[in-house]
């Protein structure tokens, strides 16, 4: 029988399952010695999303699990009634929920070049009005009650950041990126940011995008 110390409960789930398989290899197949040989195989996500899901403030928002763990490349995730817990080795566990998660699914965020796995939990903005997630591809999704959820990335996001994010004169984004003559453009509450495809320069303006 493998000693309890053989199982390091703080390891990532991948390491936990590898340990379990190694224990089985040492003492024989699970069919031969199921319970006596090795401790019960740890449930999916044990050691990563599980502790997060048990935090009352998070669990109350995301609800109960509605799927098993899924794996896509280096990303492991599990869906809940109102959100998702995602794990990567580099970042650990992060959660998305509500309108931001719905937008992420709508835009196929996991496979979008500017998004991928979240690198932050869903978080309140410094001004207390909105919420956001940042993602591994450099993009973000921002949401407020007034504006809804919108994707922002690349040169347009960089310029918005330089201006001071939502506390800038532009406020929050009110659209995703739009194709316009000469480049791309995103609308904000009090103006827009235009990205010039030829020069790579992003310019903020007090007028809305013009298709």
BALOBA-1460 file (C-alpha; in Angstrom, 3 decimals):
// residues 211
<rec num="1" residu="x" x="0.000" y="0.000" z="0.000"/>
<rec num="2" residu="x" x="1.267" y="3.500" z="-0.812"/>
<rec num="3" residu="x" x="1.727" y="5.729" z="2.255"/>
<rec num="4" residu="x" x="-0.416" y="8.804" z="2.695"/>
<rec num="5" residu="x" x="2.699" y="10.954" z="2.323"/>
<rec num="6" residu="x" x="2.903" y="9.723" z="-1.256"/>
<rec num="7" residu="x" x="-0.009" y="12.019" z="-2.031"/>
<rec num="8" residu="x" x="0.841" y="15.738" z="-1.805"/>
<rec num="9" residu="x" x="-2.540" y="17.424" z="-1.525"/>
<rec num="10" residu="x" x="-1.287" y="20.881" z="-2.479"/>
<rec num="11" residu="x" x="-0.050" y="19.768" z="-5.877"/>
<rec num="12" residu="x" x="-1.785" y="20.750" z="-9.122"/>
<rec num="13" residu="x" x="-4.415" y="18.278" z="-10.208"/>
<rec num="14" residu="x" x="-2.147" y="16.946" z="-12.975"/>
<rec num="15" residu="x" x="0.504" y="15.968" z="-10.413"/>
<rec num="16" residu="x" x="-2.100" y="14.423" z="-8.114"/>
<rec num="17" residu="x" x="-3.400" y="12.136" z="-10.845"/>
<rec num="18" residu="x" x="0.121" y="11.165" z="-11.894"/>
<rec num="19" residu="x" x="0.838" y="10.195" z="-8.290"/>
<rec num="20" residu="x" x="-2.286" y="8.064" z="-8.171"/>
<rec num="21" residu="x" x="-1.329" y="6.255" z="-11.370"/>
<rec num="22" residu="x" x="2.195" y="5.677" z="-10.051"/>
<rec num="23" residu="x" x="0.780" y="4.196" z="-6.852"/>
<rec num="24" residu="x" x="-1.400" y="1.851" z="-8.891"/>
<rec num="25" residu="x" x="1.622" y="0.813" z="-10.962"/>
<rec num="26" residu="x" x="3.562" y="-0.035" z="-7.791"/>
<rec num="27" residu="x" x="0.918" y="-2.150" z="-6.078"/>
<rec num="28" residu="x" x="-1.039" y="-3.601" z="-8.957"/>
<rec num="29" residu="x" x="-4.097" y="-2.724" z="-10.953"/>
<rec num="30" residu="x" x="-7.089" y="-0.989" z="-9.401"/>
<rec num="31" residu="x" x="-9.233" y="-3.990" z="-10.257"/>
<rec num="32" residu="x" x="-6.964" y="-6.245" z="-8.189"/>
<rec num="33" residu="x" x="-6.601" y="-3.954" z="-5.166"/>
<rec num="34" residu="x" x="-9.046" y="-1.071" z="-5.465"/>
<rec num="35" residu="x" x="-9.434" y="0.430" z="-1.997"/>
<rec num="36" residu="x" x="-6.692" y="-1.271" z="-0.026"/>
<rec num="37" residu="x" x="-3.798" y="-0.388" z="-2.263"/>
<rec num="38" residu="x" x="-4.223" y="3.298" z="-3.062"/>
<rec num="39" residu="x" x="-6.375" y="6.112" z="-1.685"/>
<rec num="40" residu="x" x="-9.437" y="6.951" z="-3.744"/>
<rec num="41" residu="x" x="-8.533" y="8.827" z="-6.890"/>
<rec num="42" residu="x" x="-8.952" y="12.529" z="-6.335"/>
<rec num="43" residu="x" x="-11.891" y="14.198" z="-8.067"/>
<rec num="44" residu="x" x="-11.262" y="16.423" z="-11.033"/>
<rec num="45" residu="x" x="-9.870" y="19.813" z="-10.056"/>
<rec num="46" residu="x" x="-9.111" y="18.723" z="-6.494"/>
<rec num="47" residu="x" x="-6.261" y="20.935" z="-5.317"/>
<rec num="48" residu="x" x="-7.080" y="23.858" z="-7.608"/>
<rec num="49" residu="x" x="-10.638" y="25.012" z="-8.377"/>
<rec num="50" residu="x" x="-12.184" y="23.158" z="-5.463"/>
<rec num="51" residu="x" x="-10.852" y="25.512" z="-2.767"/>
<rec num="52" residu="x" x="-11.887" y="28.508" z="-4.839"/>
<rec num="53" residu="x" x="-15.346" y="27.108" z="-5.417"/>
<rec num="54" residu="x" x="-15.783" y="26.655" z="-1.682"/>
<rec num="55" residu="x" x="-15.258" y="30.326" z="-0.962"/>
<rec num="56" residu="x" x="-18.765" y="31.417" z="-0.155"/>
<rec num="57" residu="x" x="-18.640" y="34.658" z="-2.114"/>
<rec num="58" residu="x" x="-17.532" y="32.856" z="-5.275"/>
<rec num="59" residu="x" x="-19.673" y="29.744" z="-4.906"/>
<rec num="60" residu="x" x="-22.774" y="31.823" z="-4.299"/>
<rec num="61" residu="x" x="-22.240" y="33.528" z="-7.645"/>
<rec num="62" residu="x" x="-21.153" y="30.646" z="-9.866"/>
<rec num="63" residu="x" x="-23.555" y="28.067" z="-8.445"/>
<rec num="64" residu="x" x="-23.256" y="24.296" z="-8.758"/>
<rec num="65" residu="x" x="-21.087" y="22.433" z="-11.294"/>
<rec num="66" residu="x" x="-22.869" y="21.450" z="-14.497"/>
<rec num="67" residu="x" x="-20.042" y="19.619" z="-16.278"/>
<rec num="68" residu="x" x="-17.031" y="17.463" z="-15.666"/>
<rec num="69" residu="x" x="-13.528" y="18.833" z="-16.008"/>
<rec num="70" residu="x" x="-12.465" y="19.442" z="-19.605"/>
<rec num="71" residu="x" x="-8.969" y="19.771" z="-20.997"/>
<rec num="72" residu="x" x="-7.855" y="21.754" z="-24.041"/>
<rec num="73" residu="x" x="-4.116" y="21.853" z="-24.406"/>
<rec num="74" residu="x" x="-2.639" y="23.454" z="-21.291"/>
<rec num="75" residu="x" x="-6.040" y="24.692" z="-20.086"/>
<rec num="76" residu="x" x="-8.311" y="22.770" z="-17.726"/>
<rec num="77" residu="x" x="-11.778" y="24.080" z="-16.907"/>
<rec num="78" residu="x" x="-15.127" y="23.217" z="-15.388"/>
<rec num="79" residu="x" x="-18.443" y="24.971" z="-15.987"/>
<rec num="80" residu="x" x="-20.869" y="25.948" z="-13.247"/>
<rec num="81" residu="x" x="-24.440" y="27.259" z="-13.369"/>
<rec num="82" residu="x" x="-23.318" y="30.875" z="-13.694"/>
<rec num="83" residu="x" x="-19.673" y="30.730" z="-14.618"/>
<rec num="84" residu="x" x="-16.462" y="28.787" z="-15.137"/>
<rec num="85" residu="x" x="-13.323" y="27.909" z="-13.186"/>
<rec num="86" residu="x" x="-10.213" y="27.691" z="-15.355"/>
<rec num="87" residu="x" x="-6.764" y="26.384" z="-14.443"/>
<rec num="88" residu="x" x="-3.379" y="26.764" z="-16.133"/>
<rec num="89" residu="x" x="-0.027" y="25.871" z="-14.641"/>
<rec num="90" residu="x" x="1.305" y="29.398" z="-15.160"/>
<rec num="91" residu="x" x="-1.642" y="31.260" z="-13.607"/>
<rec num="92" residu="x" x="-3.508" y="28.818" z="-11.393"/>
<rec num="93" residu="x" x="-7.282" y="28.960" z="-10.949"/>
<rec num="94" residu="x" x="-9.311" y="31.952" z="-12.120"/>
<rec num="95" residu="x" x="-13.058" y="32.401" z="-12.406"/>
<rec num="96" residu="x" x="-15.414" y="34.066" z="-14.852"/>
<rec num="97" residu="x" x="-19.109" y="34.597" z="-14.306"/>
<rec num="98" residu="x" x="-22.319" y="36.214" z="-15.478"/>
<rec num="99" residu="x" x="-22.311" y="38.623" z="-18.390"/>
<rec num="100" residu="x" x="-18.549" y="38.519" z="-18.897"/>
<rec num="101" residu="x" x="-18.565" y="34.739" z="-19.115"/>
<rec num="102" residu="x" x="-21.525" y="34.828" z="-21.516"/>
<rec num="103" residu="x" x="-19.614" y="37.233" z="-23.766"/>
<rec num="104" residu="x" x="-16.535" y="35.031" z="-23.552"/>
<rec num="105" residu="x" x="-18.565" y="32.052" z="-24.756"/>
<rec num="106" residu="x" x="-20.278" y="34.088" z="-27.465"/>
<rec num="107" residu="x" x="-16.911" y="35.170" z="-28.888"/>
<rec num="108" residu="x" x="-15.310" y="31.727" z="-28.432"/>
<rec num="109" residu="x" x="-12.808" y="33.384" z="-26.132"/>
<rec num="110" residu="x" x="-10.821" y="30.245" z="-25.357"/>
<rec num="111" residu="x" x="-9.781" y="30.021" z="-29.015"/>
<rec num="112" residu="x" x="-9.590" y="33.763" z="-29.760"/>
<rec num="113" residu="x" x="-6.020" y="34.922" z="-30.378"/>
<rec num="114" residu="x" x="-6.391" y="37.914" z="-28.027"/>
<rec num="115" residu="x" x="-8.020" y="36.024" z="-25.162"/>
<rec num="116" residu="x" x="-7.560" y="32.380" z="-24.174"/>
<rec num="117" residu="x" x="-7.516" y="31.525" z="-20.461"/>
<rec num="118" residu="x" x="-8.275" y="34.236" z="-17.882"/>
<rec num="119" residu="x" x="-5.324" y="35.644" z="-15.950"/>
<rec num="120" residu="x" x="-7.490" y="37.368" z="-13.331"/>
<rec num="121" residu="x" x="-10.642" y="36.503" z="-11.453"/>
<rec num="122" residu="x" x="-13.659" y="38.581" z="-12.396"/>
<rec num="123" residu="x" x="-12.829" y="41.765" z="-10.503"/>
<rec num="124" residu="x" x="-14.465" y="45.087" z="-9.668"/>
<rec num="125" residu="x" x="-12.973" y="48.108" z="-11.424"/>
<rec num="126" residu="x" x="-11.242" y="50.769" z="-9.300"/>
<rec num="127" residu="x" x="-14.143" y="53.198" z="-9.772"/>
<rec num="128" residu="x" x="-16.570" y="50.606" z="-8.395"/>
<rec num="129" residu="x" x="-18.886" y="50.808" z="-11.408"/>
<rec num="130" residu="x" x="-17.817" y="47.920" z="-13.598"/>
<rec num="131" residu="x" x="-16.243" y="44.479" z="-13.625"/>
<rec num="132" residu="x" x="-13.570" y="42.878" z="-15.797"/>
<rec num="133" residu="x" x="-11.394" y="39.882" z="-16.606"/>
<rec num="134" residu="x" x="-7.955" y="40.049" z="-18.226"/>
<rec num="135" residu="x" x="-6.818" y="37.161" z="-20.452"/>
<rec num="136" residu="x" x="-3.610" y="35.420" z="-21.489"/>
<rec num="137" residu="x" x="-3.735" y="36.779" z="-25.049"/>
<rec num="138" residu="x" x="-3.627" y="40.363" z="-23.778"/>
<rec num="139" residu="x" x="-7.308" y="41.138" z="-24.220"/>
<rec num="140" residu="x" x="-9.923" y="42.020" z="-21.616"/>
<rec num="141" residu="x" x="-13.694" y="42.010" z="-21.227"/>
<rec num="142" residu="x" x="-15.244" y="44.966" z="-19.391"/>
<rec num="143" residu="x" x="-18.843" y="45.148" z="-18.207"/>
<rec num="144" residu="x" x="-21.142" y="47.673" z="-16.566"/>
<rec num="145" residu="x" x="-24.900" y="47.692" z="-16.129"/>
<rec num="146" residu="x" x="-25.136" y="50.654" z="-18.512"/>
<rec num="147" residu="x" x="-22.812" y="49.389" z="-21.258"/>
<rec num="148" residu="x" x="-22.960" y="45.608" z="-21.140"/>
<rec num="149" residu="x" x="-19.884" y="43.397" z="-21.781"/>
<rec num="150" residu="x" x="-17.353" y="44.336" z="-24.469"/>
<rec num="151" residu="x" x="-14.043" y="42.977" z="-25.689"/>
<rec num="152" residu="x" x="-11.024" y="45.261" z="-25.839"/>
<rec num="153" residu="x" x="-7.497" y="44.333" z="-26.940"/>
<rec num="154" residu="x" x="-4.437" y="45.279" z="-28.963"/>
<rec num="155" residu="x" x="-3.550" y="48.866" z="-29.745"/>
<rec num="156" residu="x" x="-6.971" y="50.169" z="-28.738"/>
<rec num="157" residu="x" x="-6.689" y="48.651" z="-25.271"/>
<rec num="158" residu="x" x="-3.144" y="49.990" z="-24.938"/>
<rec num="159" residu="x" x="-4.287" y="53.549" z="-25.685"/>
<rec num="160" residu="x" x="-7.220" y="53.262" z="-23.271"/>
<rec num="161" residu="x" x="-4.815" y="52.065" z="-20.588"/>
<rec num="162" residu="x" x="-2.510" y="55.041" z="-21.262"/>
<rec num="163" residu="x" x="-5.436" y="57.393" z="-20.807"/>
<rec num="164" residu="x" x="-6.376" y="55.899" z="-17.424"/>
<rec num="165" residu="x" x="-8.824" y="53.127" z="-18.272"/>
<rec num="166" residu="x" x="-12.459" y="53.775" z="-17.243"/>
<rec num="167" residu="x" x="-11.425" y="56.882" z="-15.291"/>
<rec num="168" residu="x" x="-10.334" y="58.576" z="-18.509"/>
<rec num="169" residu="x" x="-12.625" y="61.028" z="-20.277"/>
<rec num="170" residu="x" x="-13.745" y="58.179" z="-22.556"/>
<rec num="171" residu="x" x="-15.347" y="56.088" z="-19.810"/>
<rec num="172" residu="x" x="-16.165" y="52.447" z="-20.566"/>
<rec num="173" residu="x" x="-16.214" y="50.711" z="-23.973"/>
<rec num="174" residu="x" x="-19.644" y="50.480" z="-25.577"/>
<rec num="175" residu="x" x="-18.658" y="48.312" z="-28.543"/>
<rec num="176" residu="x" x="-16.130" y="45.749" z="-29.597"/>
<rec num="177" residu="x" x="-13.683" y="46.541" z="-32.382"/>
<rec num="178" residu="x" x="-15.353" y="47.719" z="-35.572"/>
<rec num="179" residu="x" x="-13.984" y="47.624" z="-39.117"/>
<rec num="180" residu="x" x="-13.680" y="51.198" z="-40.399"/>
<rec num="181" residu="x" x="-11.823" y="52.766" z="-43.345"/>
<rec num="182" residu="x" x="-8.126" y="52.706" z="-42.595"/>
<rec num="183" residu="x" x="-8.250" y="50.430" z="-39.567"/>
<rec num="184" residu="x" x="-10.251" y="49.458" z="-36.522"/>
<rec num="185" residu="x" x="-12.265" y="51.446" z="-34.008"/>
<rec num="186" residu="x" x="-14.000" y="50.962" z="-30.648"/>
<rec num="187" residu="x" x="-16.726" y="53.201" z="-29.237"/>
<rec num="188" residu="x" x="-16.708" y="54.396" z="-25.637"/>
<rec num="189" residu="x" x="-19.229" y="56.265" z="-23.532"/>
<rec num="190" residu="x" x="-17.730" y="59.630" z="-24.452"/>
<rec num="191" residu="x" x="-15.811" y="59.051" z="-27.640"/>
<rec num="192" residu="x" x="-13.795" y="56.399" z="-29.461"/>
<rec num="193" residu="x" x="-10.316" y="55.055" z="-30.136"/>
<rec num="194" residu="x" x="-9.195" y="54.543" z="-33.731"/>
<rec num="195" residu="x" x="-6.385" y="52.142" z="-34.631"/>
<rec num="196" residu="x" x="-4.611" y="53.010" z="-37.899"/>
<rec num="197" residu="x" x="-3.667" y="49.750" z="-39.609"/>
<rec num="198" residu="x" x="-1.020" y="51.432" z="-41.754"/>
<rec num="199" residu="x" x="0.850" y="53.218" z="-38.965"/>
<rec num="200" residu="x" x="-0.016" y="51.060" z="-35.960"/>
<rec num="201" residu="x" x="-0.956" y="54.209" z="-34.026"/>
<rec num="202" residu="x" x="-4.101" y="54.396" z="-31.873"/>
<rec num="203" residu="x" x="-5.784" y="57.776" z="-31.455"/>
<rec num="204" residu="x" x="-8.514" y="58.726" z="-28.997"/>
<rec num="205" residu="x" x="-11.291" y="61.032" z="-30.166"/>
<rec num="206" residu="x" x="-14.345" y="62.676" z="-28.645"/>
<rec num="207" residu="x" x="-16.576" y="61.425" z="-31.471"/>
<rec num="208" residu="x" x="-17.941" y="57.992" z="-32.168"/>
<rec num="209" residu="x" x="-16.572" y="55.570" z="-34.741"/>
<rec num="210" residu="x" x="-17.695" y="56.087" z="-38.311"/>
<rec num="211" residu="x" x="-18.066" y="53.038" z="-40.506"/>
